[in-house]
Amino acid sequence: MQLVNPYFVYVGAVHPRKNVHRLIAAFDLFKQKTGSDFKLLIVGNFAWKTGEVLTAYHQATYQKDIQLLGYLPEEALPKVIGAAFAMTYVSLFEGFGLPIVEAMNCEVPTITSNIASMPEVGGDAVLLVDPHSIEDIALKMKRLVEDKDFYQNLVENGQQQKSKFNWTHSSEQVYQILKKI
């Protein structure tokens, strides 16, 4: 897969909790407002209850700029994420949100939900959105594209934030908890 145009990427299963239908609608609105040459790549298997996603895709004015890639092998993900302009992860609920950390490891900023675990995982390295608001998601996409300093700030903050999620740090935290027990 060779892309010339910059792109936003979503990585994860495609089902209602992941909010992909609103992401598609927001991307369509972003394209309408900016006229940009950006693409949206959706990486992940379709799970269950995907009717809203397919409807959003088929109704998108800029459907040609949205690629439903399906499953990609694990070794391909760093390349796809690392070449992205930004990760878009606007899930309605996550226990953790691993793609946010994966994006930080690739020095790619993330637009993510302002609910559940995502603000804690992302810290100052993400751009938070109301996942129920198509307009807010589109506006944040536009901001990342237009504000180069803000974009770079998120990348730099990601380098600090990702250090909280490594095996050494995690094992130390578990060890300290076990000592207290």
Backbone as JSON, one array per atom type, in Angstrom:
{
  "sequence": "MQLVNPYFVYVGAVHPRKNVHRLIAAFDLFKQKTGSDFKLLIVGNFAWKTGEVLTAYHQATYQKDIQLLGYLPEEALPKVIGAAFAMTYVSLFEGFGLPIVEAMNCEVPTITSNIASMPEVGGDAVLLVDPHSIEDIALKMKRLVEDKDFYQNLVENGQQQKSKFNWTHSSEQVYQILKKI",
  "N": [[0.85, -1.18, 0.0], [0.78, 2.03, -1.03], [0.66, 5.32, -0.24], [0.23, 8.61, -1.27], [-0.98, 10.9, -0.39], [-1.55, 12.68, 2.71], [-2.8, 11.1, 5.71], [-5.4, 10.29, 8.08], [-5.66, 7.81, 10.59], [-7.44, 4.98, 11.79], [-7.29, 2.4, 14.1], [-8.41, -0.69, 15.06], [-11.06, -2.87, 16.23], [-14.09, -2.92, 14.33], [-16.94, -1.9, 15.45], [-20.0, -0.97, 17.24], [-19.2, 0.28, 19.76], [-16.77, 1.41, 19.2], [-17.27, 3.63, 17.65], [-16.96, 4.27, 14.97], [-18.65, 5.0, 12.92], [-19.35, 7.69, 13.48], [-16.83, 8.8, 13.26], [-16.33, 8.5, 10.51], [-18.36, 10.16, 9.48], [-17.51, 12.58, 10.59], [-15.03, 12.89, 9.38], [-15.87, 13.24, 6.74], [-17.21, 15.7, 7.03], [-15.01, 17.28, 7.82], [-13.54, 17.18, 5.41], [-15.33, 18.54, 3.73], [-15.25, 21.09, 4.89], [-12.58, 21.84, 4.63], [-11.52, 21.09, 2.15], [-9.3, 19.57, 1.78], [-6.63, 17.26, 0.84], [-6.55, 15.0, 2.33], [-6.8, 11.59, 3.5], [-8.71, 8.88, 4.95], [-7.93, 6.1, 6.76], [-9.17, 3.02, 7.72], [-8.46, 0.57, 9.83], [-8.98, -2.7, 10.65], [-10.99, -5.51, 11.63], [-14.38, -6.03, 10.69], [-16.77, -6.36, 13.12], [-19.5, -7.01, 14.94], [-22.85, -5.78, 14.48], [-22.47, -3.68, 12.52], [-23.85, -2.05, 10.86], [-24.37, 0.77, 11.05], [-21.85, 1.82, 10.53], [-21.32, 0.98, 7.9], [-23.43, 2.28, 6.63], [-22.76, 4.99, 7.13], [-20.37, 5.08, 5.7], [-21.25, 4.52, 3.04], [-22.87, 6.72, 2.63], [-21.14, 8.82, 2.66], [-19.85, 11.74, 1.28], [-17.25, 11.97, 0.48], [-16.39, 9.38, 0.0], [-14.53, 8.06, -1.62], [-12.16, 8.8, -0.52], [-11.88, 7.37, 1.75], [-10.63, 4.5, 3.13], [-11.32, 1.2, 3.73], [-9.55, -1.01, 5.26], [-9.58, -3.45, 6.56], [-8.37, -6.32, 8.36], [-4.96, -6.08, 9.3], [-1.71, -7.51, 9.37], [0.12, -7.77, 12.44], [2.79, -6.9, 12.28], [2.67, -5.02, 10.28], [1.39, -2.81, 11.3], [2.97, -0.78, 12.77], [4.17, 0.55, 10.59], [1.98, 1.54, 9.13], [0.72, 3.14, 11.06], [2.87, 4.81, 11.78], [3.32, 6.24, 9.43], [1.13, 7.79, 9.27], [-0.69, 10.91, 9.45], [-2.15, 11.5, 11.72], [-3.53, 9.64, 14.47], [-6.85, 8.54, 14.87], [-9.03, 8.03, 17.34], [-11.8, 7.64, 18.55], [-13.43, 6.34, 20.43], [-16.28, 5.14, 22.28], [-16.05, 3.88, 24.68], [-13.36, 2.57, 26.51], [-11.22, 0.21, 28.06], [-8.55, 0.62, 28.27], [-7.01, 1.57, 25.84], [-4.97, 1.01, 23.85], [-4.11, 1.66, 21.12], [-3.6, 4.41, 21.3], [-1.21, 4.64, 22.74], [0.39, 3.19, 21.0], [0.42, 4.94, 18.83], [1.79, 7.11, 20.0], [4.28, 5.89, 20.32], [5.05, 5.82, 17.71], [5.44, 8.42, 17.17], [3.21, 9.94, 16.44], [0.5, 12.08, 16.65], [-2.65, 11.9, 18.47], [-6.14, 12.04, 18.08], [-8.62, 11.77, 20.36], [-11.21, 10.38, 22.49], [-12.88, 12.23, 25.09], [-13.61, 10.82, 27.3], [-13.95, 7.97, 29.55], [-11.07, 5.88, 29.74], [-9.34, 7.16, 28.02], [-8.48, 10.0, 28.26], [-6.72, 9.8, 30.46], [-4.8, 7.94, 29.59], [-3.78, 9.28, 27.36], [-3.03, 11.84, 28.31], [-1.31, 14.94, 28.15], [-0.68, 14.6, 25.57], [-2.54, 14.18, 23.64], [-5.36, 15.15, 21.61], [-8.37, 15.99, 22.78], [-11.78, 15.03, 22.24], [-15.36, 15.37, 22.11], [-16.88, 12.42, 21.84], [-19.41, 12.0, 20.88], [-20.01, 14.05, 19.23], [-20.01, 14.89, 16.02], [-19.29, 17.25, 14.8], [-17.38, 18.32, 16.6], [-15.32, 16.44, 16.43], [-14.6, 16.72, 13.71], [-13.78, 19.4, 13.76], [-11.51, 19.25, 15.42], [-9.86, 17.66, 13.86], [-9.38, 19.44, 11.8], [-8.06, 21.47, 13.24], [-5.65, 20.18, 13.96], [-4.49, 19.89, 11.44], [-4.18, 22.53, 10.62], [-2.76, 23.9, 12.64], [0.36, 23.9, 13.08], [2.31, 24.22, 15.12], [0.93, 23.42, 17.43], [0.42, 20.78, 16.72], [3.07, 19.75, 16.64], [3.73, 20.1, 19.32], [2.03, 18.21, 20.53], [3.2, 15.85, 19.57], [5.73, 15.99, 20.8], [4.96, 15.98, 23.52], [3.93, 13.44, 23.58], [6.2, 11.85, 23.58], [7.08, 12.02, 26.17], [4.82, 11.15, 27.59], [4.44, 8.49, 26.76], [6.38, 7.11, 28.13], [5.32, 6.39, 30.51], [4.11, 4.03, 30.06], [5.66, 1.58, 29.86], [7.33, -1.61, 30.14], [9.18, -1.75, 32.26], [8.48, 0.4, 33.94], [5.81, -0.35, 34.49], [6.18, -2.86, 35.78], [7.53, -2.05, 38.05], [5.56, -0.56, 39.35], [3.69, -2.6, 39.91], [5.28, -4.15, 41.61], [5.61, -2.38, 43.8], [2.99, -2.25, 44.73], [2.59, -4.9, 45.47], [4.43, -5.09, 47.55], [3.18, -3.57, 49.51], [1.02, -5.13, 50.14]],
  "CA": [[0.0, 0.0, 0.0], [1.56, 3.25, -1.15], [-0.19, 6.49, -0.24], [0.93, 9.87, -1.47], [-1.67, 11.9, 0.4], [-1.55, 12.48, 4.16], [-4.01, 10.41, 6.15], [-5.76, 9.95, 9.44], [-5.83, 6.37, 10.67], [-8.11, 4.36, 12.93], [-6.89, 1.0, 14.23], [-9.2, -1.4, 16.07], [-12.24, -3.56, 15.72], [-15.15, -2.04, 13.84], [-18.26, -2.2, 16.02], [-20.6, 0.27, 17.77], [-18.46, 0.92, 20.86], [-15.6, 2.1, 18.65], [-17.74, 4.93, 17.17], [-16.38, 4.48, 13.64], [-19.63, 5.69, 12.07], [-19.2, 9.13, 13.68], [-15.53, 9.17, 12.71], [-16.5, 8.64, 9.07], [-19.16, 11.37, 9.25], [-16.67, 13.72, 10.95], [-14.03, 13.02, 8.3], [-16.6, 13.81, 5.62], [-17.41, 17.11, 7.36], [-13.67, 17.87, 7.74], [-13.21, 17.35, 3.98], [-16.2, 19.6, 3.21], [-14.82, 22.39, 5.42], [-11.2, 22.18, 4.3], [-11.15, 20.78, 0.78], [-7.95, 19.0, 1.83], [-6.39, 16.01, 0.12], [-6.39, 13.94, 3.33], [-7.53, 10.33, 3.42], [-8.99, 8.2, 6.22], [-7.73, 4.65, 6.69], [-9.8, 2.29, 8.82], [-7.78, -0.72, 9.92], [-9.59, -3.59, 11.63], [-12.07, -6.38, 11.18], [-15.77, -5.73, 11.04], [-17.23, -7.3, 14.14], [-20.94, -7.18, 14.92], [-23.66, -4.56, 14.44], [-21.69, -2.69, 11.78], [-24.73, -1.36, 9.91], [-24.16, 2.22, 11.1], [-20.57, 2.13, 9.9], [-21.49, 0.83, 6.45], [-24.31, 3.36, 6.19], [-21.96, 6.22, 7.11], [-19.42, 4.95, 4.59], [-21.95, 4.62, 1.76], [-23.45, 8.06, 2.51], [-20.07, 9.82, 2.69], [-19.58, 12.47, 0.05], [-15.85, 11.73, 0.14], [-16.18, 7.94, 0.16], [-13.31, 7.66, -2.34], [-11.02, 9.12, 0.33], [-11.95, 6.51, 2.93], [-10.25, 3.13, 2.79], [-11.6, 0.17, 4.74], [-8.47, -1.95, 4.98], [-9.75, -4.73, 7.22], [-7.29, -6.77, 9.23], [-3.58, -6.04, 8.84], [-0.83, -8.23, 10.28], [0.7, -6.95, 13.51], [4.05, -6.29, 11.86], [2.39, -3.9, 9.36], [0.78, -1.68, 12.01], [3.87, 0.36, 13.0], [4.39, 1.28, 9.34], [0.76, 2.26, 8.78], [0.54, 4.19, 12.06], [3.99, 5.74, 11.71], [3.22, 7.09, 8.24], [-0.11, 8.58, 9.37], [-0.64, 12.27, 9.97], [-2.66, 11.4, 13.09], [-4.43, 8.56, 14.85], [-8.18, 8.98, 15.29], [-9.51, 6.95, 18.2], [-12.89, 8.34, 19.22], [-14.24, 5.28, 21.01], [-17.23, 5.52, 23.33], [-15.57, 3.3, 25.94], [-12.16, 1.72, 26.45], [-10.61, -0.12, 29.33], [-7.22, 1.23, 28.25], [-6.8, 2.37, 24.64], [-3.61, 0.72, 23.38], [-3.69, 2.4, 19.93], [-3.09, 5.73, 21.67], [0.21, 4.44, 23.08], [1.07, 2.78, 19.77], [0.64, 6.16, 18.05], [2.87, 7.85, 20.65], [5.53, 5.2, 20.01], [5.37, 6.14, 16.32], [5.52, 9.89, 17.1], [2.02, 10.38, 15.73], [-0.49, 12.55, 17.62], [-3.93, 11.21, 18.46], [-7.42, 12.65, 18.43], [-9.31, 10.7, 21.08], [-12.38, 10.74, 23.28], [-12.68, 12.88, 26.39], [-14.3, 9.99, 28.29], [-13.37, 6.67, 29.92], [-9.64, 5.87, 30.07], [-8.52, 7.83, 27.01], [-7.75, 11.18, 28.74], [-5.62, 9.39, 31.34], [-3.76, 7.31, 28.78], [-3.19, 10.27, 26.47], [-2.46, 12.99, 29.01], [-1.15, 16.16, 27.36], [-0.18, 14.22, 24.25], [-3.66, 13.91, 22.75], [-6.37, 16.18, 21.41], [-9.6, 15.37, 23.25], [-13.03, 15.4, 21.59], [-16.61, 14.77, 22.53], [-17.06, 11.38, 20.82], [-20.79, 12.03, 20.39], [-20.15, 15.23, 18.39], [-19.35, 14.83, 14.71], [-18.71, 18.57, 14.57], [-16.18, 18.48, 17.41], [-14.28, 15.58, 15.86], [-14.15, 17.37, 12.48], [-13.07, 20.63, 14.14], [-10.2, 18.88, 15.95], [-9.07, 17.24, 12.7], [-9.01, 20.7, 11.14], [-7.06, 22.15, 14.07], [-4.36, 19.5, 13.82], [-3.95, 20.17, 10.12], [-3.86, 23.95, 10.45], [-1.9, 24.44, 13.7], [1.6, 23.1, 13.06], [2.96, 24.28, 16.43], [0.15, 22.57, 18.33], [0.7, 19.42, 16.27], [4.42, 19.38, 17.1], [3.65, 20.02, 20.78], [1.46, 16.91, 20.87], [4.23, 14.83, 19.29], [6.74, 16.08, 21.87], [4.33, 15.51, 24.77], [3.79, 11.99, 23.46], [7.46, 11.2, 23.92], [7.11, 11.94, 27.64], [3.67, 10.39, 28.06], [4.6, 7.06, 26.46], [7.29, 6.5, 29.1], [4.5, 5.86, 31.61], [3.55, 2.75, 29.64], [6.64, 0.6, 29.43], [7.35, -2.77, 31.03], [9.95, -1.45, 33.47], [7.63, 1.25, 34.79], [4.66, -1.15, 34.94], [6.6, -3.88, 36.75], [7.85, -1.34, 39.29], [4.29, -0.24, 40.0], [3.15, -3.85, 40.46], [6.14, -4.52, 42.73], [5.3, -1.5, 44.93], [1.67, -2.67, 45.24], [2.78, -6.2, 46.15], [5.13, -4.84, 48.83], [2.19, -3.06, 50.46], [0.14, -6.23, 50.52]],
  "C": [[0.89, 1.24, 0.0], [0.61, 4.43, -1.23], [0.66, 7.73, -0.4], [0.33, 10.94, -0.57], [-1.53, 11.63, 1.89], [-2.85, 11.81, 4.59], [-4.13, 10.35, 7.66], [-5.95, 8.44, 9.45], [-6.6, 6.0, 11.93], [-7.65, 2.9, 12.93], [-7.7, 0.38, 15.36], [-10.35, -2.13, 15.41], [-13.28, -2.53, 15.26], [-16.47, -2.56, 14.4], [-18.75, -0.97, 16.78], [-19.8, 1.0, 18.84], [-17.29, 1.75, 20.35], [-15.96, 3.4, 17.93], [-17.22, 5.27, 15.77], [-17.37, 5.21, 12.73], [-19.55, 7.21, 12.24], [-17.85, 9.62, 13.15], [-15.64, 9.39, 11.2], [-17.27, 9.92, 8.75], [-18.33, 12.63, 9.55], [-15.61, 13.95, 9.88], [-14.67, 13.66, 7.08], [-16.82, 15.31, 5.83], [-16.08, 17.87, 7.29], [-13.3, 18.14, 6.28], [-14.05, 18.48, 3.37], [-15.7, 20.97, 3.63], [-13.45, 22.81, 4.91], [-10.83, 21.98, 2.83], [-9.78, 20.13, 0.68], [-7.86, 17.7, 1.03], [-6.2, 14.83, 1.07], [-7.26, 12.73, 3.02], [-7.83, 9.86, 4.85], [-8.83, 6.71, 5.99], [-8.35, 4.03, 7.93], [-9.24, 0.88, 8.79], [-8.46, -1.55, 11.01], [-10.73, -4.38, 11.03], [-13.43, -5.82, 11.56], [-16.24, -6.8, 12.0], [-18.74, -7.48, 13.99], [-21.62, -5.82, 14.92], [-22.92, -3.42, 13.74], [-22.54, -1.91, 10.77], [-24.53, 0.14, 9.88], [-22.87, 2.63, 10.39], [-20.71, 2.04, 8.38], [-22.4, 1.92, 5.89], [-23.54, 4.67, 6.1], [-20.99, 6.21, 5.94], [-20.12, 5.18, 3.25], [-22.57, 6.01, 1.54], [-22.38, 9.16, 2.44], [-19.87, 10.44, 1.32], [-18.17, 12.16, -0.45], [-15.48, 10.25, 0.34], [-14.89, 7.47, -0.5], [-12.05, 7.93, -1.52], [-10.98, 8.32, 1.63], [-11.62, 5.08, 2.49], [-10.51, 2.21, 3.97], [-10.62, -0.97, 4.48], [-8.67, -3.32, 5.59], [-8.56, -5.04, 8.12], [-5.94, -6.59, 8.55], [-2.72, -6.82, 9.83], [-0.16, -7.28, 11.26], [1.97, -6.23, 13.08], [3.84, -5.12, 10.89], [1.91, -2.65, 10.09], [1.75, -0.53, 12.29], [4.12, 1.19, 11.74], [3.16, 2.12, 8.99], [0.52, 3.41, 9.77], [1.63, 5.24, 11.93], [3.95, 6.66, 10.51], [1.98, 7.99, 8.28], [0.18, 10.0, 9.83], [-1.08, 12.25, 11.43], [-3.51, 10.15, 13.24], [-5.76, 9.19, 15.23], [-8.8, 7.82, 16.05], [-10.6, 7.52, 19.1], [-13.92, 7.36, 19.8], [-15.17, 5.82, 22.1], [-16.86, 4.93, 24.68], [-14.35, 2.44, 25.66], [-11.71, 1.43, 27.86], [-9.21, 0.47, 29.42], [-7.04, 2.12, 27.03], [-5.39, 2.23, 24.08], [-3.22, 1.46, 22.1], [-3.17, 3.8, 20.21], [-1.59, 5.64, 21.98], [0.99, 4.02, 21.84], [1.37, 4.0, 18.9], [1.77, 6.99, 18.66], [4.23, 7.22, 20.34], [5.99, 5.47, 18.58], [5.5, 7.64, 16.09], [4.41, 10.48, 16.24], [1.01, 10.86, 16.77], [-1.83, 11.84, 17.44], [-5.07, 12.16, 18.82], [-8.22, 11.55, 19.1], [-10.42, 11.27, 21.95], [-12.02, 11.33, 24.63], [-13.36, 12.1, 27.52], [-13.53, 8.69, 28.53], [-11.88, 6.82, 30.19], [-8.79, 6.73, 29.13], [-7.83, 9.1, 27.5], [-6.56, 10.82, 29.63], [-4.47, 8.78, 30.56], [-3.03, 8.36, 27.95], [-2.52, 11.45, 27.14], [-2.44, 14.23, 28.13], [-0.7, 15.87, 25.93], [-1.3, 13.95, 23.25], [-4.56, 15.14, 22.65], [-7.71, 15.52, 21.72], [-10.82, 15.93, 22.52], [-14.21, 14.8, 22.33], [-16.94, 13.7, 21.48], [-18.48, 11.32, 20.25], [-21.0, 13.16, 19.38], [-19.33, 15.1, 17.11], [-18.64, 16.15, 14.44], [-17.41, 18.76, 15.35], [-15.03, 17.65, 16.84], [-13.71, 16.23, 14.59], [-13.34, 18.63, 12.78], [-11.66, 20.31, 14.64], [-9.29, 18.35, 14.83], [-8.52, 18.47, 11.99], [-7.92, 21.43, 11.93], [-5.69, 21.51, 13.93], [-3.7, 19.82, 12.49], [-3.45, 21.61, 10.02], [-2.86, 24.5, 11.46], [-0.65, 23.57, 13.85], [2.31, 23.09, 14.4], [2.25, 23.38, 17.43], [0.4, 21.09, 18.01], [2.04, 18.94, 16.83], [4.47, 19.25, 18.62], [3.07, 18.68, 21.22], [2.46, 15.78, 20.65], [5.27, 14.81, 20.41], [6.18, 15.6, 23.2], [4.16, 13.99, 24.76], [5.05, 11.25, 23.84], [7.62, 11.07, 25.43], [6.01, 11.01, 28.15], [3.86, 8.88, 27.87], [5.5, 6.36, 27.48], [6.53, 5.94, 30.3], [3.99, 4.46, 31.32], [4.61, 1.83, 29.07], [6.72, -0.49, 30.49], [8.1, -2.49, 32.33], [9.1, -0.64, 34.45], [6.45, 0.44, 35.35], [5.06, -2.18, 35.99], [6.97, -3.24, 38.08], [6.58, -0.99, 40.06], [3.67, -1.49, 40.64], [3.96, -4.27, 41.68], [5.8, -3.68, 43.97], [3.94, -1.87, 45.55], [1.81, -3.97, 46.01], [3.5, -6.02, 47.48], [4.16, -4.35, 49.89], [1.27, -4.16, 50.97], [0.86, -7.13, 51.5]]
}
